[in-house]
């Protein structure tokens, strides 16, 4: 029996990298895409790293074609590439708005479309959704588009026995916070508002993705797994 295969977008750092490392340790053949940290990702040598900008359809084509040549088929497509551009409506310009939708929404949609021929019966697709509300109208809109998209695709692909789910990380200590000027001390101070009392780690999300991709989640599709340490638990219906 051949080893399971996974393609992870946005896989050179943070949640994507942690997921690649976890799946690799469990015997998966893994390919990741990204636009930064390609040469020094620190991933195992036999994890394939491909430069691909999520907003570029030619880049997506090349990455999927390489996955086809190298793997033949995919058991997991983890659509993790995305950006965060928080801010009020007054400070959101057209370039920032377009980048949010091009990377988070368009890139997700077309990567799945182009990788679909590699996904056979029993394959799993996982979206990273994450926080939207409270971080700016444009970012809320971009993130908010992903859940209905995921649920629609779950229905569309169910007859083909391809499962489509999402994982929504809460406060996770990733390089995104560093780029936003948020220090580790600031994150730790915010952890007081987390019911479980700590900031999450990328490995916490990696475990959730591995579960959604596994046979243990074989009857789960169209669902959103929130991994937040309990933030917002009282406001959920």
C-alpha positions in Angstrom: 0.0 0.0 0.0 1.5 3.4 -1.0 2.0 6.2 1.5 -0.8 8.8 1.6 -0.1 12.1 -0.1 -0.7 15.7 0.9 -0.5 19.1 -0.8 -0.4 22.0 1.6 -0.6 25.6 0.4 1.1 28.2 2.6 3.2 25.4 4.0 6.6 27.0 4.7 5.8 28.5 8.1 3.3 28.5 10.9 0.3 26.2 10.7 1.1 24.9 7.2 4.7 24.0 8.2 3.5 22.3 11.4 1.0 20.3 9.5 3.6 19.2 6.9 5.9 18.1 9.7 3.2 16.2 11.5 1.9 14.4 8.4 5.5 13.6 7.3 6.2 12.1 10.7 3.2 9.8 10.2 4.3 8.5 6.8 2.7 10.9 4.4 4.5 12.1 1.2 4.1 15.9 1.4 4.4 18.8 -0.9 4.1 22.4 0.3 3.8 25.7 -1.5 4.7 29.2 -0.5 6.3 32.5 -1.5 8.7 33.0 1.4 11.1 30.9 3.5 11.5 28.4 0.6 15.2 27.9 1.0 15.3 27.8 4.8 11.9 26.3 5.7 13.5 23.8 8.0 11.2 21.1 6.7 12.5 17.5 6.2 14.6 17.0 3.1 12.0 14.8 1.4 9.2 17.3 1.8 8.9 19.0 -1.6 8.8 22.8 -1.4 7.4 24.6 -4.4 7.3 28.4 -5.0 3.7 29.3 -5.8 1.8 32.5 -5.2 -1.8 31.7 -4.2 -3.2 34.6 -6.3 -1.4 33.4 -9.5 -3.3 30.8 -11.6 -0.1 29.9 -13.6 1.7 29.3 -10.3 -1.2 27.1 -9.1 -1.1 25.2 -12.4 2.6 24.5 -12.0 2.3 23.3 -8.4 -0.6 21.0 -9.2 1.2 19.6 -12.2 4.3 18.9 -10.1 2.0 17.1 -7.5 0.6 15.1 -10.4 4.0 14.1 -11.7 5.4 13.3 -8.2 2.4 11.7 -6.5 -0.1 10.8 -9.1 -3.0 11.5 -6.8 -3.7 13.4 -3.6 -5.3 12.1 -0.4 -5.3 15.5 1.3 -5.5 19.1 -0.1 -4.9 21.5 2.8 -5.9 25.0 1.6 -4.0 27.0 4.1 -2.5 29.9 2.2 -3.9 33.2 3.3 -3.0 36.7 4.6 -4.2 38.9 7.4 -4.7 42.7 6.8 -6.7 43.9 9.8 -7.9 47.5 9.8 -10.9 49.8 9.8 -12.7 50.6 6.6 -11.2 54.1 6.4 -7.7 52.7 6.1 -8.4 49.9 3.6 -7.4 50.7 0.1 -8.2 48.9 -3.1 -4.8 47.0 -3.1 -5.3 45.6 0.4 -8.9 44.7 -0.4 -7.9 42.9 -3.6 -5.0 41.1 -1.9 -7.3 39.7 0.8 -9.8 38.3 -1.7 -7.2 37.2 -4.3 -5.2 35.1 -1.8 -7.8 34.0 0.7 -10.7 33.4 -1.6 -9.7 33.2 -5.3 -6.5 31.2 -4.5 -8.5 28.7 -2.4 -11.2 28.3 -5.1 -8.8 27.8 -8.0 -6.3 25.6 -6.2 -9.1 23.2 -5.4 -10.5 23.4 -9.0 -7.2 22.6 -10.5 -6.3 19.9 -8.0 -9.7 18.2 -8.2 -8.6 15.7 -10.9 -6.0 14.4 -8.4 -8.6 13.8 -5.6 -10.2 10.4 -5.7 -12.8 8.7 -3.6 -11.9 9.1 0.1 -9.8 12.2 -0.4 -10.1 15.1 2.0 -10.0 18.8 1.5 -9.5 21.2 4.5 -9.8 25.0 4.4 -8.1 27.3 7.0 -10.7 29.9 7.8 -9.7 31.5 11.1 -10.7 34.8 12.7 -12.8 37.3 10.7 -15.0 39.3 13.0 -13.4 42.2 14.9 -10.4 42.5 12.6 -11.8 44.9 10.0 -14.6 44.8 7.5 -12.5 43.7 4.4 -10.8 40.9 6.3 -14.2 39.8 7.8 -15.7 39.7 4.3 -12.8 37.7 2.9 -12.7 35.2 5.7 -16.5 35.0 5.8 -16.6 34.0 2.2 -14.7 30.8 2.9 -17.3 29.0 5.1 -20.2 29.1 2.7 -17.8 28.2 -0.1 -16.6 25.2 1.9 -20.1 24.0 2.6 -21.2 24.4 -1.0 -18.2 22.4 -2.2 -18.9 19.7 0.5 -22.3 19.2 -1.0 -21.0 19.3 -4.6 -18.2 16.8 -4.0 -20.1 14.4 -1.6 -21.3 12.2 -4.5 -17.6 11.7 -5.4 -16.9 10.7 -1.8 -14.5 13.7 -1.4 -14.9 15.3 2.1 -14.6 19.1 2.5 -14.2 20.7 5.9 -12.6 23.7 7.6 -10.5 24.4 10.6 -10.8 27.8 12.3 -7.8 28.6 14.5 -8.2 30.9 17.4 -5.2 32.8 18.8 -2.2 30.8 17.5 1.4 31.8 17.9 2.5 32.1 14.3 4.9 34.4 12.3 1.8 36.4 11.2 1.7 38.1 14.7 5.4 39.0 14.4 4.7 40.6 11.0 1.9 42.6 12.6 4.2 43.8 15.4 2.6 41.7 18.1 5.2 40.4 20.6 5.2 37.1 22.4 4.6 39.1 25.7 1.5 40.7 24.2 0.2 37.3 23.1 0.7 35.9 26.6 -1.2 38.9 28.0 -4.1 38.1 25.7 -4.0 34.5 26.8 -5.8 35.6 30.0 -9.0 35.8 27.9 -8.6 32.2 26.6 -10.6 29.8 28.8 -7.8 27.1 28.5 -5.3 29.7 29.7 -2.8 29.7 26.9 -2.0 30.8 23.4 -2.4 28.0 20.8 0.5 26.5 18.9 0.6 25.6 15.2 0.8 22.0 16.3 -2.7 22.3 17.8 -4.1 23.1 14.4 -2.0 20.5 12.7 -3.5 17.8 14.8 -7.0 19.0 13.9 -6.2 19.0 10.2 -4.7 15.5 10.5 -7.9 14.3 12.2 -10.1 15.8 9.5 -8.0 14.1 6.8 -8.1 10.7 8.6 -10.5 7.8 8.4 -11.6 8.7 11.9 -13.4 11.7 10.3 -14.8 9.6 7.5 -18.4 10.7 8.3 -17.6 14.4 8.6 -18.0 16.8 5.7 -19.2 20.4 5.5 -18.2 21.1 9.1 -16.0 23.8 10.7 -13.7 22.6 13.5 -13.0 25.6 15.8 -9.7 25.3 17.6 -9.6 28.3 19.9 -9.0 27.2 23.4 -12.7 28.0 24.1 -12.7 31.7 22.9 -16.3 32.6 22.0 -17.7 29.4 23.3 -20.5 31.2 25.2 -21.6 33.1 22.1 -22.0 30.1 19.9 -25.6 28.7 19.3 
